[in-house]
Amino acid sequence: MLSSLTRLRVPVLCGLPVLALLAVAAFAPLPFTIAQPGSTVDVLGAEQGRPVITISGVPARKTTGQLRMTTIQATGPGEDLALGDVLDGWFRDDRAVLPHDSVYPAGKSEEEVERHNLGQMKKSQDSAVTAALAYLGRSEKDIDVELHLADIGGPSAGLLFSLGIVDKVAGDGARGDLTGGHVIAGTGTIAADGTVGSVGGVSLKTQAAARDGATVFLVPKGECADAQAELPDGMRLIPVSTLKDAVASLRALKRGGEVPGC
């Protein structure tokens, strides 16, 4: 039979390894990345003193309102996170804790990751131009579209680029612009055929959009549930599957018609 002193020592001694592990974890780097709402950019406006979208070869419409592409900001591939950083991220609505390898390819340097992301952005821009001109029934031989967006990588601005091109090209049969003077935000990849793809991080992007004045958010249809998870008050979600869907929804919204929701 254990004495009372012995009985006290056993749980204390058993707890020491756990405490030691927690102490090590508190200071050891962990394989996670923390993401938070990033910047937004109005693709109908200018960035670093240059228009984001420049149209030549046909008249360009003077637009009102804003079409804001959204981003998330993540800790860098070489940045070490301690236990306190991860716990803080888990308990905050404006943070997301993600496995490091789900954001950054294993074994890649920060420079390699940056080149990869910028390459994805370039492909996204090319697809956005092709999809927009196909929707408008225009040839790339007749219209020259130049896209400028520095220091932002990845493919998730594709949908907003295409919408911006559609909005700026005059003579497409539309009456007035797509936004109706409002601040519209969104995210989604775009394929050359106009298909909108999922991107991830949408709950953080809706927060970035609300912070920068948007009240409507275009979200890939398959990510409705994620977008609703931390949806800011007053933010309206519009699910889209194609560029055609997005244009139709914005035009219906402008005239007060029926608009799909998540």
C-alpha positions as CSV (number, residue, x, y, z in Angstrom):
1,M,0.0,0.0,0.0
2,L,1.4,3.4,-1.0
3,S,2.0,6.0,1.7
4,S,0.2,9.3,1.3
5,L,3.6,10.9,0.5
6,T,4.3,8.3,-2.2
7,R,0.8,8.8,-3.7
8,L,1.5,12.5,-4.0
9,R,4.8,12.0,-5.7
10,V,3.6,9.7,-8.4
11,P,1.3,12.2,-10.3
12,V,3.8,14.9,-9.8
13,L,6.6,12.8,-11.2
14,C,4.4,11.6,-14.1
15,G,3.5,15.2,-14.9
16,L,7.2,16.4,-15.1
17,P,7.8,14.9,-18.7
18,V,4.6,16.6,-19.9
19,L,5.6,19.9,-18.5
20,A,9.1,19.5,-20.0
21,L,7.5,18.8,-23.4
22,L,5.3,21.9,-23.1
23,A,8.2,24.0,-22.1
24,V,10.2,22.8,-25.2
25,A,7.2,23.3,-27.5
26,A,6.7,26.8,-26.2
27,F,10.0,27.8,-27.7
28,A,10.6,25.2,-30.5
29,P,9.6,26.1,-34.1
30,L,6.3,24.4,-35.2
31,P,5.4,23.2,-38.7
32,F,2.5,25.7,-39.1
33,T,1.8,28.9,-41.0
34,I,-0.6,31.6,-39.7
35,A,-2.8,33.4,-42.2
36,Q,-4.7,36.6,-41.7
37,P,-6.7,39.1,-43.9
38,G,-4.4,40.7,-46.4
39,S,-4.6,43.6,-48.8
40,T,-7.4,44.3,-51.3
41,V,-6.9,46.1,-54.7
42,D,-9.5,47.8,-56.8
43,V,-8.9,46.3,-60.3
44,L,-10.8,49.2,-61.8
45,G,-8.4,51.7,-60.3
46,A,-4.7,52.2,-60.0
47,E,-1.9,50.5,-58.1
48,Q,1.5,52.1,-57.5
49,G,0.4,54.9,-59.8
50,R,-0.5,52.7,-62.8
51,P,-3.9,51.5,-63.9
52,V,-4.4,47.9,-62.9
53,I,-6.2,47.3,-66.3
54,T,-5.4,49.2,-69.4
55,I,-7.5,48.7,-72.5
56,S,-6.4,49.8,-76.0
57,G,-7.7,49.1,-79.5
58,V,-11.3,49.9,-78.5
59,P,-12.9,52.7,-76.4
60,A,-12.7,52.1,-72.7
61,R,-15.7,52.8,-70.5
62,K,-15.3,55.2,-67.6
63,T,-16.4,53.0,-64.6
64,T,-17.8,53.9,-61.2
65,G,-17.7,51.8,-58.0
66,Q,-15.0,49.3,-57.3
67,L,-14.1,45.7,-58.0
68,R,-11.7,44.6,-55.2
69,M,-9.6,41.5,-55.5
70,T,-8.7,40.1,-52.1
71,T,-5.7,38.4,-50.6
72,I,-4.6,36.7,-47.4
73,Q,-1.3,37.4,-45.7
74,A,0.7,34.4,-44.3
75,T,3.8,34.1,-42.2
76,G,6.8,33.4,-44.5
77,P,8.2,30.0,-45.4
78,G,11.3,30.6,-43.3
79,E,9.5,32.2,-40.3
80,D,9.5,30.0,-37.2
81,L,6.4,29.9,-35.0
82,A,6.4,29.1,-31.3
83,L,3.5,27.4,-29.4
84,G,2.2,30.8,-28.2
85,D,1.9,32.0,-31.8
86,V,-0.1,28.9,-32.8
87,L,-2.4,29.0,-29.8
88,D,-3.1,32.7,-30.3
89,G,-4.0,32.0,-34.0
90,W,-6.3,29.1,-33.0
91,F,-8.4,31.3,-30.7
92,R,-8.8,34.3,-33.0
93,D,-11.5,34.7,-35.7
94,D,-9.2,36.8,-37.9
95,R,-6.4,34.2,-38.0
96,A,-6.1,30.7,-39.5
97,V,-3.5,28.1,-38.5
98,L,-2.5,26.0,-41.5
99,P,0.0,23.2,-42.0
100,H,3.1,24.7,-43.4
101,D,3.3,22.3,-46.3
102,S,-0.2,23.2,-47.4
103,V,0.9,26.7,-48.1
104,Y,4.5,26.4,-49.0
105,P,5.9,23.4,-51.0
106,A,8.4,21.4,-48.9
107,G,12.0,22.0,-49.6
108,K,11.5,25.3,-51.5
109,S,13.3,28.5,-50.6
110,E,11.5,31.7,-50.1
111,E,12.7,33.0,-53.5
112,E,11.5,29.8,-55.2
113,V,8.1,30.1,-53.6
114,E,7.9,33.8,-54.7
115,R,8.8,32.9,-58.3
116,H,6.2,30.1,-58.3
117,N,3.4,32.5,-57.0
118,L,4.3,35.2,-59.5
119,G,4.2,32.6,-62.3
120,Q,0.7,31.5,-61.1
121,M,-0.4,35.2,-61.2
122,K,0.9,35.6,-64.8
123,K,-1.0,32.4,-65.9
124,S,-4.1,33.7,-64.1
125,Q,-3.9,37.1,-65.9
126,D,-3.6,35.4,-69.3
127,S,-6.6,33.2,-68.6
128,A,-8.6,36.2,-67.3
129,V,-8.0,38.1,-70.6
130,T,-8.9,35.1,-72.7
131,A,-12.1,34.4,-70.7
132,A,-13.2,38.1,-70.7
133,L,-12.7,38.6,-74.4
134,A,-14.4,35.3,-75.2
135,Y,-17.4,36.4,-73.1
136,L,-17.5,39.7,-74.9
137,G,-17.2,38.0,-78.3
138,R,-14.0,40.0,-79.1
139,S,-10.7,38.9,-80.6
140,E,-7.4,39.4,-78.9
141,K,-6.2,40.7,-82.3
142,D,-8.5,43.7,-82.0
143,I,-8.1,44.5,-78.3
144,D,-4.9,44.8,-76.3
145,V,-5.3,44.3,-72.5
146,E,-2.5,45.1,-70.1
147,L,-2.7,44.0,-66.5
148,H,-0.5,45.5,-63.8
149,L,-0.4,44.2,-60.2
150,A,2.9,44.3,-58.5
151,D,4.1,42.1,-55.6
152,I,1.0,39.9,-55.4
153,G,1.2,36.3,-56.4
154,G,-1.1,33.3,-56.9
155,P,-4.1,32.7,-59.2
156,S,-7.0,33.9,-57.0
157,A,-7.5,37.3,-58.7
158,G,-8.5,35.7,-62.0
159,L,-12.3,36.2,-61.6
160,L,-11.9,39.9,-60.6
161,F,-9.5,40.6,-63.5
162,S,-12.0,39.2,-66.0
163,L,-14.9,41.2,-64.5
164,G,-12.7,44.3,-64.6
165,I,-12.0,43.8,-68.3
166,V,-15.7,43.2,-69.1
167,D,-16.6,46.4,-67.2
168,K,-14.0,48.5,-68.9
169,V,-14.6,47.4,-72.5
170,A,-17.2,49.8,-74.0
171,G,-19.7,48.7,-76.6
172,D,-20.3,45.3,-75.1
173,G,-24.1,45.9,-75.0
174,A,-24.2,46.6,-71.3
175,R,-25.9,49.7,-70.0
176,G,-23.5,51.4,-67.6
177,D,-21.0,49.6,-65.4
178,L,-21.3,46.4,-63.5
179,T,-20.9,47.7,-60.0
180,G,-23.7,50.3,-59.9
181,G,-21.3,52.5,-58.0
182,H,-20.9,50.1,-55.2
183,V,-17.8,48.4,-53.7
184,I,-17.8,44.8,-54.8
185,A,-15.2,42.3,-53.7
186,G,-14.5,38.7,-54.4
187,T,-12.1,35.9,-55.2
188,G,-11.8,32.9,-57.5
189,T,-9.5,31.4,-60.1
190,I,-10.6,31.7,-63.7
191,A,-10.0,29.2,-66.6
192,A,-9.8,30.3,-70.2
193,D,-13.3,29.0,-70.7
194,G,-14.7,31.2,-67.9
195,T,-15.0,28.5,-65.2
196,V,-14.5,29.8,-61.7
197,G,-12.4,27.7,-59.3
198,S,-11.9,27.6,-55.6
199,V,-9.1,29.3,-53.8
200,G,-9.1,28.8,-50.1
201,G,-8.9,31.4,-47.3
202,V,-12.3,32.9,-48.2
203,S,-13.4,33.6,-44.6
204,L,-10.3,35.7,-44.1
205,K,-10.8,37.4,-47.5
206,T,-14.4,38.4,-46.6
207,Q,-12.9,40.1,-43.5
208,A,-10.4,42.0,-45.7
209,A,-13.2,43.0,-48.0
210,A,-15.4,44.4,-45.2
211,R,-12.5,46.3,-43.7
212,D,-12.0,48.0,-47.1
213,G,-15.6,49.0,-47.6
214,A,-17.2,46.1,-49.6
215,T,-20.7,45.0,-48.9
216,V,-21.0,42.3,-51.6
217,F,-18.6,39.4,-52.0
218,L,-18.4,37.0,-55.0
219,V,-17.3,33.6,-53.9
220,P,-16.7,30.3,-55.8
221,K,-19.9,28.3,-55.3
222,G,-18.1,25.4,-53.7
223,E,-16.7,27.6,-50.9
224,C,-20.0,29.1,-49.7
225,A,-19.8,27.2,-46.4
226,D,-16.3,28.5,-45.7
227,A,-17.2,32.0,-46.6
228,Q,-20.2,31.9,-44.2
229,A,-18.0,30.7,-41.3
230,E,-16.8,34.1,-40.1
231,L,-18.9,36.4,-42.4
232,P,-18.8,40.0,-41.4
233,D,-22.1,41.7,-40.5
234,G,-23.7,43.3,-43.5
235,M,-21.7,41.3,-46.1
236,R,-23.8,39.7,-48.9
237,L,-22.4,36.6,-50.5
238,I,-23.0,35.8,-54.2
239,P,-21.9,32.3,-55.3
240,V,-20.5,32.0,-58.8
241,S,-19.5,29.1,-61.0
242,T,-18.6,30.9,-64.2
243,L,-17.7,34.4,-65.4
244,K,-21.2,34.5,-67.1
245,D,-22.8,33.8,-63.7
246,A,-20.8,36.6,-62.1
247,V,-21.7,39.2,-64.7
248,A,-25.4,38.2,-64.7
249,S,-25.5,38.4,-60.9
250,L,-23.9,41.9,-60.8
251,R,-26.3,43.2,-63.4
252,A,-29.3,41.7,-61.5
253,L,-28.0,43.3,-58.3
254,K,-27.6,46.7,-60.0
255,R,-31.2,46.7,-61.2
256,G,-32.7,45.3,-58.0
257,G,-33.5,41.9,-59.5
258,E,-33.2,38.4,-58.1
259,V,-29.6,37.4,-57.1
260,P,-28.5,34.0,-56.0
261,G,-27.2,33.5,-52.4
262,C,-25.2,30.9,-50.6
